[in-house]
Structure formats: C-alpha cells, structure tokens
Amino acid sequence: MSIVGTTVIPKMHMLHTCPFCWKVRSIAEHLDIDYQKVQVNAMKTKKELRFAGDWGKVPVWTEANGEIIVDSTPIMKHIDATYNGGALWQTTDEARRDQWIEWVDTKLSKATVPILYGSLSSALKTTTRVSKLETFGFFSKRLYAWAGFPIMWGIIARTRVKKDGRKPKQLWHDLLTEFTDEFGGAPFFGGESPDLVDLAAFGYMRSISPFPQFSQLEDHENGIAWYRRVEGTLKV
Ligand SMILES: N[C@@H](CCC(=O)N[C@@H](CS)C(=O)NCC(=O)O)C(=O)O
C-alpha cells in the first residue's frame, strides 16, 4: 500500500527492463490507473520481494487494500477485473483468446532475449543500457555492465538462437506476421479496440523499445502499424 497525499494507490515492484513488467505497465496506462512504481535493485530481487512470499520475481502488484498479486498475466486480469469490469478479457470466443494469450506468453516472451543478447555486439549494447536503466549498487552496476553481457550472450541467448535456428530479427518478424494475420483485417486482435491479448503482446514488444534493436522490429510493416495503434490508446 502506498500513500500519496491522502490518496491510497496500488503499487508495482518492478525492474525497468523486465518484459513482464512492461505488460502490466501497458494495461495500467491503457486504463489510466494511478499507481506507484517501485524499482527494485536488480541484484537483490529475492530480498526486496520477500514480502510477497517465495515468488521472488517482478512484477509484484500490491493493491491499495494490501492484497498481493504475482505473475504478469494474472496481474493484468486482476487489474482489468478490478478497474474495468473485466471488459478487456471478455470475449465471444474464449478458445481463441485462451489459445493466443498462451501463444503470446510462450512465443513472444521467448523472443525478447535473443533480440537483445543474441549477438556479442547486441549483448554488449543491451547490458550497458540495462546497467544505466536499472537500480544497482555502485559496484554491482559496473560488474553487471561488463560481466553481464558474456553471460547473457554466451550462455542464455546463444543456446536459444541456436535451438530456434532463425536470426532473432527473423524470429520476431515471423511472430509479428503470425499474430497480425490472426486479426482477420481488424486493427487489433481484439477487433476494433485492443483487448488483453493485444496489451500483453504489445508489452513484450514495448520492452525492446528502450534498446537500439527496436529498429529491427520497426521494419515489420503490419507489426509496427499495430504497435503504434495500441500505443495511441495509452493515457500517458
Ligand atoms: N511468469 C512471470 C515471470 C517473471 C520473471 O521472470 N521476472 C524476472 C525479471 S524479467 C525476474 O524477476 N527474475 C528474477 C529471478 O527469477 O530471480 C511473469 O509473467 O510475471
């Protein structure tokens, strides 16, 4: 719970560059919800999130009444249900919605690491930027900027890129084609306006926006047109 003036507002524990946090930020901005962002120390997430049990990951959403919700998609559903009557999750075709939220949370979530860390030069660019954007201690910031990139590149991203076989940009383009083709000519997955699936997908893509690699996604004509349409619905 957090008190600003006399008003009690919800808060979100987050990391600036975490894609799952961008999902929650996107729905909150779409619905114009007043909440407080609490940046955690990237090296001390477990410790700083101990209040939420042993989940240990961001985002963590704390409602004004003290209720704690974890995991980005359940948080999005909670926000929609609490502040919006569940309208973003409501649909006439639940099977399609459930299939695609699952697709977004498995396919798009796995595409963020390869584009950011999939080559040595992009990994270096990313970790340097992350070390500037996130909260670290004085020494761990420098340590992360220099030691983080070979770890992310060498161990995590390279394995994923190799396993998929496609270049990270190609992977994103294929996913954006698959997703936007599903709209059946409508401007959004949700039809004439974005729904929770749009906002979740948008959140993953938006998490790349602070990095130079975002230009590789801007090359996808239908994908970026959809992205700008969703962006246009945010109240920021
Ligand atoms: N399924 C979770 C994943 C959250 C997650 O993995 N967050 C990362 C940051 S991007 C984290 O907090 N990692 C810390 C850890 O695992 O120790 C969600 O959608 O919220």
The ligand as an SDF file (V2000), in Angstrom:
LIG
                    3D

 20 19  0  0  0  0  0  0  0  0999 V2000
    5.9410  -15.5900  -15.3300 N   0  0  0  0  0  0  0  0  0  0  0  0
    6.4490  -14.4030  -14.6730 C   0  0  0  0  0  0  0  0  0  0  0  0
    7.9190  -14.2010  -14.9970 C   0  0  0  0  0  0  0  0  0  0  0  0
    8.5330  -13.0520  -14.2190 C   0  0  0  0  0  0  0  0  0  0  0  0
   10.0670  -13.0220  -14.3330 C   0  0  0  0  0  0  0  0  0  0  0  0
   10.7020  -13.9830  -14.7620 O   0  0  0  0  0  0  0  0  0  0  0  0
   10.6650  -11.8660  -13.9490 N   0  0  0  0  0  0  0  0  0  0  0  0
   12.0990  -11.7510  -13.9550 C   0  0  0  0  0  0  0  0  0  0  0  0
   12.5610  -10.4130  -14.4600 C   0  0  0  0  0  0  0  0  0  0  0  0
   12.2800  -10.1730  -16.1990 S   0  0  0  0  0  0  0  0  0  0  0  0
   12.6150  -11.8550  -12.5290 C   0  0  0  0  0  0  0  0  0  0  0  0
   12.1050  -11.2050  -11.6400 O   0  0  0  0  0  0  0  0  0  0  0  0
   13.6310  -12.6670  -12.2970 N   0  0  0  0  0  0  0  0  0  0  0  0
   14.2510  -12.7640  -11.0150 C   0  0  0  0  0  0  0  0  0  0  0  0
   14.5190  -14.1800  -10.6430 C   0  0  0  0  0  0  0  0  0  0  0  0
   13.9860  -15.0790  -11.3090 O   0  0  0  0  0  0  0  0  0  0  0  0
   15.2750  -14.3560   -9.6910 O   0  0  0  0  0  0  0  0  0  0  0  0
    5.5980  -13.2150  -15.0900 C   0  0  0  0  0  0  0  0  0  0  0  0
    4.9770  -13.2730  -16.1780 O   0  0  0  0  0  0  0  0  0  0  0  0
    5.4710  -12.2570  -14.3170 O   0  0  0  0  0  0  0  0  0  0  0  0
  1  2  1  0
  2  3  1  0
  2 18  1  0
  3  4  1  0
  4  5  1  0
  5  6  2  0
  5  7  1  0
  7  8  1  0
  8  9  1  0
  8 11  1  0
  9 10  1  0
 11 12  2  0
 11 13  1  0
 13 14  1  0
 14 15  1  0
 15 16  2  0
 15 17  1  0
 18 19  2  0
 18 20  1  0
M  END
$$$$
